[in-house]
Every structure is written in structure tokens, then in C-alpha cells.
């Protein structure tokens, strides 16, 4: 019975993704959006295939992982430090604690426009966004 359920689940998932690709292709063919806004799925898959071959895909993954690791490392060090200090100091716990909790409710995506204004479209803006997203939870 489990094999039947697993096979059915795979069929459902494949059907969903083929339908999604068909809808994407159909919307592309209507011409509602320019090709630089909504490229065809075929062109996207061709780009992925070629970028895997010339290593640009893996270079992009490596750059992104570097930013994430740097941001999480900084957030971890700062978050643990602030958390320890707050746990030892009642005044900071009562004042800084609620402030950190209130900032946690702001979704990460809301920081993107401000960080882009402050730091430009740069690696620093991305790293700071990772720091903000994880520091608050760690602290």
C-alpha cells in the first residue's frame, strides 16, 4: 500500500510541475511580458544547462554560500554575545529584550530597500540582511 501511495504522490507532483511549466510557457507565448521579464521555460533550462557546463552556476552558488556563511557567523557571534550579556544584566533584559523581540516581527524582505539605499546593491547589503535575519533570533 505504501508503494502505491508513493507512486501516486510522484505522479501528482510530476503532473503539477508539468502543468506549471505549461502555464509558464502559455503566458510567455501570449507576449504579455517582455522576454527579459518573463523568459521562456525552454530558454531558462538551456541557460541552466550551459551554466552547469561552464561552471558559472557553481561559482554563483559558491559566492552565495560565502555570503551566507559570513553573515551567519557574524550573527552567531553577536547574537550569542548579546544574549549572554542580556541574561546577566536585568536592565538590558528588560529594555533591549523587548526591542529585539519587536524587531523579530519585521520580515527580512522589509530590510532590503533600506539596506539597498544604505549600502547600494552590494555584497555588504546581502551580508547585513543575513545578519539581521539571524541575529535577532539568536540573541
N, C-alpha and C positions, 0 to 999 in steps of 0.2 A: 504494500500500500504506500509506503514511504517513497519508493522509486517512482510510482505513478504520480504522486504529488510533486516530487522534484522535477520530473519531466514536464508536467503541466505548468509549473512555475516558470521553467525555462522557456517554454512555448509562449506563455503570456508576456514575459519580458522581451523576447525577440520580436513578437508582434508589436508591442508598444514602441520599441526603438525603430522598427521599420516604418510604422505609422508616423512617428515623429519625423523621421528623415523624409518621408513622402510629403508631409505637410510643409517642412522646411523648403524642399525643392519646389513645391507648388507655389509657395509665397514668393520664392526667388523668381520663378518664371513669370509671375504677374508683373514684375517690374515696378512694384510699389516703392521699393527701396533701391538706392544705388548699390552696385556690386561692392563698393568699399564699405558700406554699412552692413549689408547682408549678402555675403558671398554665397555662391552655390555650395552645397554639401560636397559635390564632387571636387571642386577646387580646394576646399578645406582639407579633404582627405588626401589629395595629391600633395598639398603643402606639408602635411604631417609626414607622409611617406618620404618626401625628399629631405625634410629637415632631420628625420631619423638617420638618413644616409650620410648627410654632410656634417653631422654632429651638432648642428646649431640648436636642435631640440634639447640635447643633453647639456649643452652649455647654458641654455636658459634655465633648465632645472637646477643646475649647479649654482648659478647666480642666485636664484630664488631661495634655495636651501641655505646658502650662505647668509642671506639677509635674515631669514627666519631664525637660524641658529644664533646669530649675533644678537638679534632682538630679544629672543627668549633668555639668552644667557644674562644680558644686562637686566632684564626684567626680574629674573630669578634672584640675582644678587641684590638688587634694590628692594624687591618685594620682601624677601626674607629679612633683610636688614631693618626695613621699616616695620615689618610685623613683629620682630623681636623687640625693637625699641618701644613700640606701642604696647606690647604685653608687659613691659617693665615700668611704663610710665602711665599712671592713671589719667593725668591731664591730656596727654596725647591720644590715649584710647578714647576718651570722651569727646574730644574735639576733632581729631584727624580721622578717627574711625568712621563716624557717620559721613564725613565728607568723601572718604574713599568709597564707601558703600553707595552713596548717591551718584558718584561718577561711574560706578559699575553699571548703572541702568542705561547709560548712554551707549547705543550701539556703535561698534567700531567704525562703521561706514560713515558715521556723522563726523568723525575726526578728519576724514580725507580732504574735504575742501579747505579746512583751516590749515592742515599740515601742508597742503599744496601751496597755499598762499604764503605761509611762513618759510617753507624750505624749498619751494619750487617742486617740479616733477623730478625728484631725485631719489637716489638710494636712501638718503638720510630720512626723507619723509616716510618711506616704506618701513625703515627700521624703527622709527619713532612710533609709527602706527602699531607695529607688532609689540613694542614695549608697552604702550598704553593699553593695548588689549589684554596683555597678560599680567602686567604689574599689579593692576587693581585686584585681580583675582588672587594673586599670590600673597599680596600684603594682607 
